Amino acid sequence: MHKFNNRLAASGEAELLYSGGDYLVRKPGAFVRCAVTDKPIRLESLRYWSVEHQEAYATPEAALEAEIRRRQAGA
């Protein structure tokens, strides 16, 4: 999991590049938004994301909902 240093934390929304098991901070910030719920997720709490779709999810249920929506849309 990505190490997060609170002393260096910026405020506002971060931009991340997600990879398997880790992520790269492209724009510093304190949080990202869940692709399903639009709720902020603090970087130190971020556990779920899609490398393929470059999206963050607040919960495993949100990740599943995103996949269901993509399949229903034919994506």
N, C-alpha and C positions, 0 to 999 in steps of 0.2 A: 504494500500500500504506500502511496505517496506520503512522504514526510511533510508535515506542515508546521511552520514556525510562526507562532502567534505574534512574536515580536516584529516580524516582517510583514504581517498581514496588512493588506490594503483594504480600504472600505469599498463598497459597491460590488457590482457583478463581475466575476472573473470570466475569462474565456480560456477554455482548456482544449487540448488535443488528447483524446482518449486512446489508449492502447491497452493491450491485454495485461491486466493486473496493475496498471499504473496510468498516470496522465502527466502531460506536460503543460505548464502554465504559460499560455500565450499572452494573456493580459492579466496582471495581478488583480485580485479582488478577494472579498471575504466569502462569496457564495456563488453558486450557479443555480439555475432554475430547473425544476423538474419538467421534462418535456410533456408530461401528461397532466399534472396538476397545476403547473406554473408556480408552485410554492418554492421559496428559496431553500437551498440546501447548503449549509455551511461546509466549506471544503474539508474540515476535519471530520465531518459526519458523512461525507460522500462515499458510498459503498457500491452503488449500482449504476452501470452505464453501458451503452452500446458502442463498441468500436466501429461496427459497420455503419451505424446511423449517426455517430458522434452526438449522442444525446445522454443526458443524465436523468436518473430516476430517483425519487425520494424513497421508494420502497420496492421490494420484489414484486408486489402486486401491481405497482405502476409500470414496471418493466414488462410484465405479462400483458397488461392492458394495451401498452404500445404495440406489442407484437400482434395481439388480436386485431387491433385497428388496422395495422398494415395488411394483414391477411385478408380482412374484409374488404379493404380498398383495392386488393389485388397487387399490392406493391411487393 
